[in-house]
Structures are given as C-alpha cells and as structure tokens.
Amino acid sequence: MTEPVKGPASYFPSIEKKHGRPIAEWKSLIRSSPLTKHMELVAWLKTEHGLGHGHANALVAHTLAEDSAT
C-alpha cells in the first residue's frame, strides 16, 4: 500500500485540475521569475495567474525546496 502524499505536493492534483497546467509548467514559471523571495512569488502567482493562497504557497514551497536541495 502506498503512503498518501503529504506536504505541498498533496495540493498538486487539485492545482492541475483547477488551473489546467501541469506542475512542471508552474515550476518553470516560478524558476523563470525574477522574484526570489517566497512571499513575493506567492503574491505574484496569486495576482498574475489567479491562484489561491494555498495553491500558490504549495507550488513555491515545493519548488524552492527542490532548488535548495541541488
């Protein structure tokens, strides 16, 4: 039996369903943004792309965590 997805990635299926873009595309947008701070990126996703706070926060948190691990 597989463990349920936890943390920011648990939002990914609903983000893709609601906004119609794959997670890889959202991550690419975040990485290509000139913004670098977590809350700046969250605010940008909310205002420019219409994401809710939870979805924007999950995408930014997961993307920045991935980037800091490399």
PDB file of N, H, CA, C and O in Angstrom:
ATOM      1  N   MET A   1       0.840  -1.189   0.000  1.00  0.00           N
ATOM      2  CA  MET A   1       0.000   0.000   0.000  1.00  0.00           C
ATOM      3  C   MET A   1       0.884   1.251   0.000  1.00  0.00           C
ATOM      4  O   MET A   1       1.851   1.331   0.757  1.00  0.00           O
ATOM      5  N   THR A   2       0.555   2.202  -0.833  1.00  0.00           N
ATOM      6  H   THR A   2      -0.231   2.136  -1.448  1.00  0.00           H
ATOM      7  CA  THR A   2       1.363   3.418  -0.910  1.00  0.00           C
ATOM      8  C   THR A   2       0.901   4.424   0.132  1.00  0.00           C
ATOM      9  O   THR A   2      -0.282   4.513   0.463  1.00  0.00           O
ATOM     10  N   GLU A   3       1.862   5.173   0.634  1.00  0.00           N
ATOM     11  H   GLU A   3       2.822   5.100   0.365  1.00  0.00           H
ATOM     12  CA  GLU A   3       1.553   6.208   1.625  1.00  0.00           C
ATOM     13  C   GLU A   3       0.936   7.409   0.925  1.00  0.00           C
ATOM     14  O   GLU A   3       1.317   7.730  -0.200  1.00  0.00           O
ATOM     15  N   PRO A   4      -0.004   8.072   1.572  1.00  0.00           N
ATOM     16  CA  PRO A   4      -0.575   9.276   0.949  1.00  0.00           C
ATOM     17  C   PRO A   4       0.479  10.377   0.840  1.00  0.00           C
ATOM     18  O   PRO A   4       1.363  10.501   1.687  1.00  0.00           O
ATOM     19  N   VAL A   5       0.362  11.157  -0.207  1.00  0.00           N
ATOM     20  H   VAL A   5      -0.357  11.055  -0.895  1.00  0.00           H
ATOM     21  CA  VAL A   5       1.282  12.269  -0.415  1.00  0.00           C
ATOM     22  C   VAL A   5       1.002  13.317   0.654  1.00  0.00           C
ATOM     23  O   VAL A   5      -0.149  13.653   0.933  1.00  0.00           O
ATOM     24  N   LYS A   6       2.080  13.827   1.247  1.00  0.00           N
ATOM     25  H   LYS A   6       3.015  13.554   1.020  1.00  0.00           H
ATOM     26  CA  LYS A   6       1.938  14.832   2.301  1.00  0.00           C
ATOM     27  C   LYS A   6       2.663  16.102   1.891  1.00  0.00           C
ATOM     28  O   LYS A   6       3.432  16.114   0.930  1.00  0.00           O
ATOM     29  N   GLY A   7       2.408  17.158   2.625  1.00  0.00           N
ATOM     30  H   GLY A   7       1.782  17.149   3.405  1.00  0.00           H
ATOM     31  CA  GLY A   7       3.087  18.418   2.390  1.00  0.00           C
ATOM     32  C   GLY A   7       2.569  19.123   1.151  1.00  0.00           C
ATOM     33  O   GLY A   7       1.457  18.861   0.694  1.00  0.00           O
ATOM     34  N   PRO A   8       3.385  20.022   0.609  1.00  0.00           N
ATOM     35  CA  PRO A   8       2.955  20.824  -0.544  1.00  0.00           C
ATOM     36  C   PRO A   8       2.502  19.997  -1.738  1.00  0.00           C
ATOM     37  O   PRO A   8       1.579  20.391  -2.451  1.00  0.00           O
ATOM     38  N   ALA A   9       3.138  18.862  -1.961  1.00  0.00           N
ATOM     39  H   ALA A   9       3.888  18.541  -1.382  1.00  0.00           H
ATOM     40  CA  ALA A   9       2.790  18.041  -3.133  1.00  0.00           C
ATOM     41  C   ALA A   9       1.366  17.490  -3.059  1.00  0.00           C
ATOM     42  O   ALA A   9       0.806  17.085  -4.077  1.00  0.00           O
ATOM     43  N   SER A  10       0.785  17.472  -1.870  1.00  0.00           N
ATOM     44  H   SER A  10       1.241  17.801  -1.043  1.00  0.00           H
ATOM     45  CA  SER A  10      -0.592  16.976  -1.751  1.00  0.00           C
ATOM     46  C   SER A  10      -1.583  17.880  -2.484  1.00  0.00           C
ATOM     47  O   SER A  10      -2.693  17.453  -2.800  1.00  0.00           O
ATOM     48  N   TYR A  11      -1.195  19.111  -2.753  1.00  0.00           N
ATOM     49  H   TYR A  11      -0.293  19.458  -2.496  1.00  0.00           H
ATOM     50  CA  TYR A  11      -2.048  20.055  -3.478  1.00  0.00           C
ATOM     51  C   TYR A  11      -1.968  19.877  -5.000  1.00  0.00           C
ATOM     52  O   TYR A  11      -2.833  20.374  -5.721  1.00  0.00           O
ATOM     53  N   PHE A  12      -0.951  19.179  -5.493  1.00  0.00           N
ATOM     54  H   PHE A  12      -0.248  18.775  -4.908  1.00  0.00           H
ATOM     55  CA  PHE A  12      -0.679  19.150  -6.925  1.00  0.00           C
ATOM     56  C   PHE A  12      -1.842  18.651  -7.781  1.00  0.00           C
ATOM     57  O   PHE A  12      -2.135  19.273  -8.802  1.00  0.00           O
ATOM     58  N   PRO A  13      -2.517  17.561  -7.417  1.00  0.00           N
ATOM     59  CA  PRO A  13      -3.638  17.128  -8.277  1.00  0.00           C
ATOM     60  C   PRO A  13      -4.735  18.184  -8.413  1.00  0.00           C
ATOM     61  O   PRO A  13      -5.274  18.380  -9.502  1.00  0.00           O
ATOM     62  N   SER A  14      -5.065  18.857  -7.327  1.00  0.00           N
ATOM     63  H   SER A  14      -4.627  18.698  -6.442  1.00  0.00           H
ATOM     64  CA  SER A  14      -6.126  19.870  -7.413  1.00  0.00           C
ATOM     65  C   SER A  14      -5.654  21.118  -8.152  1.00  0.00           C
ATOM     66  O   SER A  14      -6.457  21.785  -8.803  1.00  0.00           O
ATOM     67  N   ILE A  15      -4.372  21.443  -8.064  1.00  0.00           N
ATOM     68  H   ILE A  15      -3.719  20.901  -7.535  1.00  0.00           H
ATOM     69  CA  ILE A  15      -3.831  22.585  -8.815  1.00  0.00           C
ATOM     70  C   ILE A  15      -3.947  22.304 -10.316  1.00  0.00           C
ATOM     71  O   ILE A  15      -4.404  23.153 -11.080  1.00  0.00           O
ATOM     72  N   GLU A  16      -3.531  21.113 -10.725  1.00  0.00           N
ATOM     73  H   GLU A  16      -3.160  20.423 -10.104  1.00  0.00           H
ATOM     74  CA  GLU A  16      -3.605  20.760 -12.148  1.00  0.00           C
ATOM     75  C   GLU A  16      -5.049  20.740 -12.637  1.00  0.00           C
ATOM     76  O   GLU A  16      -5.344  21.212 -13.734  1.00  0.00           O
ATOM     77  N   LYS A  17      -5.935  20.199 -11.832  1.00  0.00           N
ATOM     78  H   LYS A  17      -5.695  19.814 -10.940  1.00  0.00           H
ATOM     79  CA  LYS A  17      -7.342  20.115 -12.219  1.00  0.00           C
ATOM     80  C   LYS A  17      -7.974  21.501 -12.327  1.00  0.00           C
ATOM     81  O   LYS A  17      -8.671  21.792 -13.299  1.00  0.00           O
ATOM     82  N   LYS A  18      -7.736  22.342 -11.349  1.00  0.00           N
ATOM     83  H   LYS A  18      -7.170  22.106 -10.559  1.00  0.00           H
ATOM     84  CA  LYS A  18      -8.380  23.655 -11.304  1.00  0.00           C
ATOM     85  C   LYS A  18      -7.804  24.631 -12.327  1.00  0.00           C
ATOM     86  O   LYS A  18      -8.545  25.405 -12.933  1.00  0.00           O
ATOM     87  N   HIS A  19      -6.492  24.596 -12.521  1.00  0.00           N
ATOM     88  H   HIS A  19      -5.891  23.967 -12.029  1.00  0.00           H
ATOM     89  CA  HIS A  19      -5.837  25.610 -13.349  1.00  0.00           C
ATOM     90  C   HIS A  19      -5.377  25.107 -14.712  1.00  0.00           C
ATOM     91  O   HIS A  19      -4.922  25.899 -15.537  1.00  0.00           O
ATOM     92  N   GLY A  20      -5.489  23.797 -14.963  1.00  0.00           N
ATOM     93  H   GLY A  20      -5.859  23.154 -14.293  1.00  0.00           H
ATOM     94  CA  GLY A  20      -5.250  23.254 -16.293  1.00  0.00           C
ATOM     95  C   GLY A  20      -3.829  23.254 -16.794  1.00  0.00           C
ATOM     96  O   GLY A  20      -3.595  23.121 -17.996  1.00  0.00           O
ATOM     97  N   ARG A  21      -2.870  23.400 -15.895  1.00  0.00           N
ATOM     98  H   ARG A  21      -3.060  23.507 -14.919  1.00  0.00           H
ATOM     99  CA  ARG A  21      -1.461  23.350 -16.288  1.00  0.00           C
ATOM    100  C   ARG A  21      -0.763  22.274 -15.466  1.00  0.00           C
ATOM    101  O   ARG A  21      -1.078  22.087 -14.291  1.00  0.00           O
ATOM    102  N   PRO A  22       0.184  21.567 -16.076  1.00  0.00           N
ATOM    103  CA  PRO A  22       0.935  20.584 -15.292  1.00  0.00           C
ATOM    104  C   PRO A  22       1.853  21.273 -14.280  1.00  0.00           C
ATOM    105  O   PRO A  22       2.255  22.421 -14.470  1.00  0.00           O
ATOM    106  N   ILE A  23       2.168  20.571 -13.228  1.00  0.00           N
ATOM    107  H   ILE A  23       1.841  19.638 -13.073  1.00  0.00           H
ATOM    108  CA  ILE A  23       3.010  21.121 -12.165  1.00  0.00           C
ATOM    109  C   ILE A  23       4.369  21.552 -12.706  1.00  0.00           C
ATOM    110  O   ILE A  23       4.916  22.567 -12.274  1.00  0.00           O
ATOM    111  N   ALA A  24       4.912  20.794 -13.641  1.00  0.00           N
ATOM    112  H   ALA A  24       4.469  19.970 -13.992  1.00  0.00           H
ATOM    113  CA  ALA A  24       6.213  21.153 -14.231  1.00  0.00           C
ATOM    114  C   ALA A  24       6.169  22.540 -14.862  1.00  0.00           C
ATOM    115  O   ALA A  24       7.145  23.287 -14.800  1.00  0.00           O
ATOM    116  N   GLU A  25       5.045  22.880 -15.462  1.00  0.00           N
ATOM    117  H   GLU A  25       4.252  22.273 -15.511  1.00  0.00           H
ATOM    118  CA  GLU A  25       4.907  24.199 -16.085  1.00  0.00           C
ATOM    119  C   GLU A  25       4.873  25.299 -15.021  1.00  0.00           C
ATOM    120  O   GLU A  25       5.488  26.352 -15.193  1.00  0.00           O
ATOM    121  N   TRP A  26       4.155  25.052 -13.924  1.00  0.00           N
ATOM    122  H   TRP A  26       3.656  24.196 -13.784  1.00  0.00           H
ATOM    123  CA  TRP A  26       4.132  26.038 -12.829  1.00  0.00           C
ATOM    124  C   TRP A  26       5.528  26.228 -12.245  1.00  0.00           C
ATOM    125  O   TRP A  26       5.941  27.353 -11.968  1.00  0.00           O
ATOM    126  N   LYS A  27       6.247  25.136 -12.062  1.00  0.00           N
ATOM    127  H   LYS A  27       5.911  24.221 -12.287  1.00  0.00           H
ATOM    128  CA  LYS A  27       7.606  25.227 -11.512  1.00  0.00           C
ATOM    129  C   LYS A  27       8.521  26.001 -12.456  1.00  0.00           C
ATOM    130  O   LYS A  27       9.356  26.787 -12.010  1.00  0.00           O
ATOM    131  N   SER A  28       8.367  25.782 -13.742  1.00  0.00           N
ATOM    132  H   SER A  28       7.688  25.143 -14.105  1.00  0.00           H
ATOM    133  CA  SER A  28       9.163  26.507 -14.726  1.00  0.00           C
ATOM    134  C   SER A  28       8.874  28.009 -14.654  1.00  0.00           C
ATOM    135  O   SER A  28       9.791  28.828 -14.728  1.00  0.00           O
ATOM    136  N   LEU A  29       7.596  28.363 -14.511  1.00  0.00           N
ATOM    137  H   LEU A  29       6.851  27.698 -14.452  1.00  0.00           H
ATOM    138  CA  LEU A  29       7.230  29.770 -14.364  1.00  0.00           C
ATOM    139  C   LEU A  29       7.879  30.387 -13.130  1.00  0.00           C
ATOM    140  O   LEU A  29       8.413  31.495 -13.183  1.00  0.00           O
ATOM    141  N   ILE A  30       7.825  29.661 -12.026  1.00  0.00           N
ATOM    142  H   ILE A  30       7.390  28.762 -11.982  1.00  0.00           H
ATOM    143  CA  ILE A  30       8.414  30.162 -10.779  1.00  0.00           C
ATOM    144  C   ILE A  30       9.914  30.357 -10.957  1.00  0.00           C
ATOM    145  O   ILE A  30      10.466  31.381 -10.553  1.00  0.00           O
ATOM    146  N   ARG A  31      10.562  29.386 -11.554  1.00  0.00           N
ATOM    147  H   ARG A  31      10.114  28.554 -11.882  1.00  0.00           H
ATOM    148  CA  ARG A  31      12.021  29.469 -11.728  1.00  0.00           C
ATOM    149  C   ARG A  31      12.430  30.559 -12.712  1.00  0.00           C
ATOM    150  O   ARG A  31      13.537  31.090 -12.619  1.00  0.00           O
ATOM    151  N   SER A  32      11.564  30.896 -13.643  1.00  0.00           N
ATOM    152  H   SER A  32      10.665  30.465 -13.719  1.00  0.00           H
ATOM    153  CA  SER A  32      11.909  31.925 -14.623  1.00  0.00           C
ATOM    154  C   SER A  32      11.568  33.333 -14.137  1.00  0.00           C
ATOM    155  O   SER A  32      11.936  34.320 -14.774  1.00  0.00           O
ATOM    156  N   SER A  33      10.875  33.422 -13.025  1.00  0.00           N
ATOM    157  H   SER A  33      10.576  32.621 -12.508  1.00  0.00           H
ATOM    158  CA  SER A  33      10.510  34.732 -12.487  1.00  0.00           C
ATOM    159  C   SER A  33      11.747  35.440 -11.941  1.00  0.00           C
ATOM    160  O   SER A  33      12.642  34.792 -11.399  1.00  0.00           O
ATOM    161  N   PRO A  34      11.805  36.766 -12.079  1.00  0.00           N
ATOM    162  CA  PRO A  34      12.923  37.500 -11.482  1.00  0.00           C
ATOM    163  C   PRO A  34      12.803  37.582  -9.953  1.00  0.00           C
ATOM    164  O   PRO A  34      13.759  37.950  -9.271  1.00  0.00           O
ATOM    165  N   LEU A  35      11.633  37.240  -9.426  1.00  0.00           N
ATOM    166  H   LEU A  35      10.856  36.941  -9.980  1.00  0.00           H
ATOM    167  CA  LEU A  35      11.432  37.261  -7.977  1.00  0.00           C
ATOM    168  C   LEU A  35      12.114  36.050  -7.348  1.00  0.00           C
ATOM    169  O   LEU A  35      12.213  34.991  -7.967  1.00  0.00           O
ATOM    170  N   THR A  36      12.583  36.218  -6.111  1.00  0.00           N
ATOM    171  H   THR A  36      12.502  37.079  -5.609  1.00  0.00           H
ATOM    172  CA  THR A  36      13.278  35.114  -5.456  1.00  0.00           C
ATOM    173  C   THR A  36      12.744  34.797  -4.065  1.00  0.00           C
ATOM    174  O   THR A  36      12.971  33.702  -3.551  1.00  0.00           O
ATOM    175  N   LYS A  37      12.047  35.730  -3.458  1.00  0.00           N
ATOM    176  H   LYS A  37      11.863  36.620  -3.876  1.00  0.00           H
ATOM    177  CA  LYS A  37      11.556  35.516  -2.094  1.00  0.00           C
ATOM    178  C   LYS A  37      10.215  34.786  -2.117  1.00  0.00           C
ATOM    179  O   LYS A  37       9.370  35.020  -2.981  1.00  0.00           O
ATOM    180  N   HIS A  38      10.053  33.903  -1.147  1.00  0.00           N
ATOM    181  H   HIS A  38      10.740  33.713  -0.446  1.00  0.00           H
ATOM    182  CA  HIS A  38       8.871  33.046  -1.077  1.00  0.00           C
ATOM    183  C   HIS A  38       7.571  33.842  -1.203  1.00  0.00           C
ATOM    184  O   HIS A  38       6.773  33.563  -2.098  1.00  0.00           O
ATOM    185  N   MET A  39       7.343  34.808  -0.344  1.00  0.00           N
ATOM    186  H   MET A  39       7.991  35.035   0.383  1.00  0.00           H
ATOM    187  CA  MET A  39       6.066  35.519  -0.340  1.00  0.00           C
ATOM    188  C   MET A  39       5.893  36.418  -1.565  1.00  0.00           C
ATOM    189  O   MET A  39       4.765  36.667  -1.992  1.00  0.00           O
ATOM    190  N   GLU A  40       6.984  36.902  -2.126  1.00  0.00           N
ATOM    191  H   GLU A  40       7.900  36.700  -1.780  1.00  0.00           H
ATOM    192  CA  GLU A  40       6.876  37.662  -3.381  1.00  0.00           C
ATOM    193  C   GLU A  40       6.366  36.757  -4.500  1.00  0.00           C
ATOM    194  O   GLU A  40       5.505  37.151  -5.286  1.00  0.00           O
ATOM    195  N   LEU A  41       6.901  35.553  -4.561  1.00  0.00           N
ATOM    196  H   LEU A  41       7.601  35.233  -3.922  1.00  0.00           H
ATOM    197  CA  LEU A  41       6.471  34.593  -5.581  1.00  0.00           C
ATOM    198  C   LEU A  41       5.020  34.177  -5.367  1.00  0.00           C
ATOM    199  O   LEU A  41       4.265  34.051  -6.330  1.00  0.00           O
ATOM    200  N   VAL A  42       4.627  33.964  -4.121  1.00  0.00           N
ATOM    201  H   VAL A  42       5.241  34.067  -3.338  1.00  0.00           H
ATOM    202  CA  VAL A  42       3.240  33.610  -3.813  1.00  0.00           C
ATOM    203  C   VAL A  42       2.310  34.733  -4.273  1.00  0.00           C
ATOM    204  O   VAL A  42       1.308  34.473  -4.940  1.00  0.00           O
ATOM    205  N   ALA A  43       2.631  35.962  -3.924  1.00  0.00           N
ATOM    206  H   ALA A  43       3.444  36.172  -3.382  1.00  0.00           H
ATOM    207  CA  ALA A  43       1.805  37.109  -4.319  1.00  0.00           C
ATOM    208  C   ALA A  43       1.722  37.229  -5.838  1.00  0.00           C
ATOM    209  O   ALA A  43       0.660  37.537  -6.378  1.00  0.00           O
ATOM    210  N   TRP A  44       2.826  36.990  -6.523  1.00  0.00           N
ATOM    211  H   TRP A  44       3.689  36.740  -6.083  1.00  0.00           H
ATOM    212  CA  TRP A  44       2.864  37.053  -7.984  1.00  0.00           C
ATOM    213  C   TRP A  44       1.956  35.991  -8.609  1.00  0.00           C
ATOM    214  O   TRP A  44       1.203  36.290  -9.536  1.00  0.00           O
ATOM    215  N   LEU A  45       2.023  34.758  -8.109  1.00  0.00           N
ATOM    216  H   LEU A  45       2.635  34.516  -7.356  1.00  0.00           H
ATOM    217  CA  LEU A  45       1.156  33.704  -8.640  1.00  0.00           C
ATOM    218  C   LEU A  45      -0.316  34.033  -8.409  1.00  0.00           C
ATOM    219  O   LEU A  45      -1.166  33.744  -9.251  1.00  0.00           O
ATOM    220  N   LYS A  46      -0.607  34.636  -7.268  1.00  0.00           N
ATOM    221  H   LYS A  46       0.083  34.871  -6.584  1.00  0.00           H
ATOM    222  CA  LYS A  46      -1.990  34.993  -6.952  1.00  0.00           C
ATOM    223  C   LYS A  46      -2.496  36.110  -7.863  1.00  0.00           C
ATOM    224  O   LYS A  46      -3.595  36.010  -8.409  1.00  0.00           O
ATOM    225  N   THR A  47      -1.712  37.162  -8.032  1.00  0.00           N
ATOM    226  H   THR A  47      -0.819  37.243  -7.589  1.00  0.00           H
ATOM    227  CA  THR A  47      -2.185  38.312  -8.801  1.00  0.00           C
ATOM    228  C   THR A  47      -2.089  38.112 -10.309  1.00  0.00           C
ATOM    229  O   THR A  47      -2.994  38.503 -11.047  1.00  0.00           O
ATOM    230  N   GLU A  48      -1.002  37.507 -10.769  1.00  0.00           N
ATOM    231  H   GLU A  48      -0.268  37.189 -10.170  1.00  0.00           H
ATOM    232  CA  GLU A  48      -0.792  37.367 -12.212  1.00  0.00           C
ATOM    233  C   GLU A  48      -1.412  36.110 -12.809  1.00  0.00           C
ATOM    234  O   GLU A  48      -1.716  36.073 -14.001  1.00  0.00           O
ATOM    235  N   HIS A  49      -1.600  35.082 -11.986  1.00  0.00           N
ATOM    236  H   HIS A  49      -1.352  35.113 -11.017  1.00  0.00           H
ATOM    237  CA  HIS A  49      -2.062  33.801 -12.524  1.00  0.00           C
ATOM    238  C   HIS A  49      -3.333  33.285 -11.873  1.00  0.00           C
ATOM    239  O   HIS A  49      -3.816  32.213 -12.236  1.00  0.00           O
ATOM    240  N   GLY A  50      -3.882  34.020 -10.925  1.00  0.00           N
ATOM    241  H   GLY A  50      -3.489  34.891 -10.630  1.00  0.00           H
ATOM    242  CA  GLY A  50      -5.172  33.690 -10.344  1.00  0.00           C
ATOM    243  C   GLY A  50      -5.211  32.504  -9.399  1.00  0.00           C
ATOM    244  O   GLY A  50      -6.283  31.953  -9.151  1.00  0.00           O
ATOM    245  N   LEU A  51      -4.070  32.101  -8.869  1.00  0.00           N
ATOM    246  H   LEU A  51      -3.199  32.548  -9.071  1.00  0.00           H
ATOM    247  CA  LEU A  51      -4.056  31.004  -7.913  1.00  0.00           C
ATOM    248  C   LEU A  51      -4.512  31.494  -6.547  1.00  0.00           C
ATOM    249  O   LEU A  51      -4.339  32.662  -6.200  1.00  0.00           O
ATOM    250  N   GLY A  52      -5.094  30.586  -5.782  1.00  0.00           N
ATOM    251  H   GLY A  52      -5.235  29.637  -6.064  1.00  0.00           H
ATOM    252  CA  GLY A  52      -5.412  30.883  -4.394  1.00  0.00           C
ATOM    253  C   GLY A  52      -4.139  30.814  -3.568  1.00  0.00           C
ATOM    254  O   GLY A  52      -3.111  30.325  -4.037  1.00  0.00           O
ATOM    255  N   HIS A  53      -4.210  31.302  -2.343  1.00  0.00           N
ATOM    256  H   HIS A  53      -5.045  31.699  -1.962  1.00  0.00           H
ATOM    257  CA  HIS A  53      -3.025  31.358  -1.497  1.00  0.00           C
ATOM    258  C   HIS A  53      -2.437  29.968  -1.235  1.00  0.00           C
ATOM    259  O   HIS A  53      -1.223  29.784  -1.330  1.00  0.00           O
ATOM    260  N   GLY A  54      -3.279  28.998  -0.908  1.00  0.00           N
ATOM    261  H   GLY A  54      -4.265  29.147  -0.831  1.00  0.00           H
ATOM    262  CA  GLY A  54      -2.778  27.656  -0.599  1.00  0.00           C
ATOM    263  C   GLY A  54      -2.066  27.005  -1.772  1.00  0.00           C
ATOM    264  O   GLY A  54      -1.007  26.400  -1.603  1.00  0.00           O
ATOM    265  N   HIS A  55      -2.639  27.127  -2.948  1.00  0.00           N
ATOM    266  H   HIS A  55      -3.499  27.618  -3.084  1.00  0.00           H
ATOM    267  CA  HIS A  55      -2.020  26.542  -4.138  1.00  0.00           C
ATOM    268  C   HIS A  55      -0.711  27.254  -4.474  1.00  0.00           C
ATOM    269  O   HIS A  55       0.293  26.605  -4.766  1.00  0.00           O
ATOM    270  N   ALA A  56      -0.721  28.570  -4.436  1.00  0.00           N
ATOM    271  H   ALA A  56      -1.537  29.097  -4.199  1.00  0.00           H
ATOM    272  CA  ALA A  56       0.497  29.329  -4.737  1.00  0.00           C
ATOM    273  C   ALA A  56       1.593  29.002  -3.728  1.00  0.00           C
ATOM    274  O   ALA A  56       2.745  28.784  -4.105  1.00  0.00           O
ATOM    275  N   ASN A  57       1.240  28.968  -2.468  1.00  0.00           N
ATOM    276  H   ASN A  57       0.305  29.145  -2.161  1.00  0.00           H
ATOM    277  CA  ASN A  57       2.205  28.678  -1.411  1.00  0.00           C
ATOM    278  C   ASN A  57       2.793  27.280  -1.580  1.00  0.00           C
ATOM    279  O   ASN A  57       4.000  27.095  -1.426  1.00  0.00           O
ATOM    280  N   ALA A  58       1.960  26.303  -1.892  1.00  0.00           N
ATOM    281  H   ALA A  58       0.980  26.453  -2.017  1.00  0.00           H
ATOM    282  CA  ALA A  58       2.439  24.929  -2.078  1.00  0.00           C
ATOM    283  C   ALA A  58       3.420  24.835  -3.238  1.00  0.00           C
ATOM    284  O   ALA A  58       4.465  24.195  -3.117  1.00  0.00           O
ATOM    285  N   LEU A  59       3.091  25.467  -4.356  1.00  0.00           N
ATOM    286  H   LEU A  59       2.243  25.986  -4.454  1.00  0.00           H
ATOM    287  CA  LEU A  59       3.983  25.434  -5.521  1.00  0.00           C
ATOM    288  C   LEU A  59       5.327  26.089  -5.219  1.00  0.00           C
ATOM    289  O   LEU A  59       6.378  25.541  -5.552  1.00  0.00           O
ATOM    290  N   VAL A  60       5.290  27.252  -4.593  1.00  0.00           N
ATOM    291  H   VAL A  60       4.436  27.696  -4.323  1.00  0.00           H
ATOM    292  CA  VAL A  60       6.529  27.972  -4.285  1.00  0.00           C
ATOM    293  C   VAL A  60       7.355  27.185  -3.270  1.00  0.00           C
ATOM    294  O   VAL A  60       8.563  27.026  -3.452  1.00  0.00           O
ATOM    295  N   ALA A  61       6.729  26.697  -2.216  1.00  0.00           N
ATOM    296  H   ALA A  61       5.749  26.826  -2.068  1.00  0.00           H
ATOM    297  CA  ALA A  61       7.462  25.954  -1.183  1.00  0.00           C
ATOM    298  C   ALA A  61       8.145  24.729  -1.778  1.00  0.00           C
ATOM    299  O   ALA A  61       9.316  24.473  -1.498  1.00  0.00           O
ATOM    300  N   HIS A  62       7.425  23.976  -2.592  1.00  0.00           N
ATOM    301  H   HIS A  62       6.473  24.184  -2.819  1.00  0.00           H
ATOM    302  CA  HIS A  62       7.984  22.751  -3.175  1.00  0.00           C
ATOM    303  C   HIS A  62       9.106  23.081  -4.150  1.00  0.00           C
ATOM    304  O   HIS A  62      10.142  22.415  -4.150  1.00  0.00           O
ATOM    305  N   THR A  63       8.915  24.093  -4.975  1.00  0.00           N
ATOM    306  H   THR A  63       8.074  24.634  -4.975  1.00  0.00           H
ATOM    307  CA  THR A  63       9.919  24.465  -5.964  1.00  0.00           C
ATOM    308  C   THR A  63      11.193  24.981  -5.300  1.00  0.00           C
ATOM    309  O   THR A  63      12.295  24.580  -5.674  1.00  0.00           O
ATOM    310  N   LEU A  64      11.046  25.864  -4.321  1.00  0.00           N
ATOM    311  H   LEU A  64      10.150  26.189  -4.018  1.00  0.00           H
ATOM    312  CA  LEU A  64      12.225  26.399  -3.643  1.00  0.00           C
ATOM    313  C   LEU A  64      12.960  25.312  -2.857  1.00  0.00           C
ATOM    314  O   LEU A  64      14.189  25.315  -2.797  1.00  0.00           O
ATOM    315  N   ALA A  65      12.218  24.391  -2.258  1.00  0.00           N
ATOM    316  H   ALA A  65      11.220  24.388  -2.306  1.00  0.00           H
ATOM    317  CA  ALA A  65      12.849  23.279  -1.540  1.00  0.00           C
ATOM    318  C   ALA A  65      13.642  22.391  -2.487  1.00  0.00           C
ATOM    319  O   ALA A  65      14.746  21.956  -2.158  1.00  0.00           O
ATOM    320  N   GLU A  66      13.083  22.121  -3.661  1.00  0.00           N
ATOM    321  H   GLU A  66      12.187  22.475  -3.929  1.00  0.00           H
ATOM    322  CA  GLU A  66      13.796  21.325  -4.672  1.00  0.00           C
ATOM    323  C   GLU A  66      15.084  22.025  -5.094  1.00  0.00           C
ATOM    324  O   GLU A  66      16.139  21.398  -5.198  1.00  0.00           O
ATOM    325  N   ASP A  67      14.985  23.317  -5.333  1.00  0.00           N
ATOM    326  H   ASP A  67      14.129  23.826  -5.248  1.00  0.00           H
ATOM    327  CA  ASP A  67      16.142  24.074  -5.811  1.00  0.00           C
ATOM    328  C   ASP A  67      17.229  24.189  -4.759  1.00  0.00           C
ATOM    329  O   ASP A  67      18.412  24.215  -5.100  1.00  0.00           O
ATOM    330  N   SER A  68      16.860  24.260  -3.493  1.00  0.00           N
ATOM    331  H   SER A  68      15.899  24.239  -3.216  1.00  0.00           H
ATOM    332  CA  SER A  68      17.873  24.384  -2.442  1.00  0.00           C
ATOM    333  C   SER A  68      18.540  23.037  -2.145  1.00  0.00           C
ATOM    334  O   SER A  68      19.615  22.990  -1.548  1.00  0.00           O
ATOM    335  N   ALA A  69      17.896  21.946  -2.565  1.00  0.00           N
ATOM    336  H   ALA A  69      17.022  21.984  -3.050  1.00  0.00           H
ATOM    337  CA  ALA A  69      18.448  20.610  -2.333  1.00  0.00           C
ATOM    338  C   ALA A  69      19.512  20.246  -3.368  1.00  0.00           C
ATOM    339  O   ALA A  69      20.271  19.296  -3.177  1.00  0.00           O
ATOM    340  N   THR A  70      19.563  21.004  -4.464  1.00  0.00           N
ATOM    341  H   THR A  70      18.947  21.776  -4.619  1.00  0.00           H
ATOM    342  CA  THR A  70      20.518  20.670  -5.521  1.00  0.00           C
ATOM    343  C   THR A  70      21.778  21.478  -5.407  1.00  0.00           C
ATOM    344  O   THR A  70      22.688  21.320  -6.220  1.00  0.00           O
TER     345      THR A  70
END
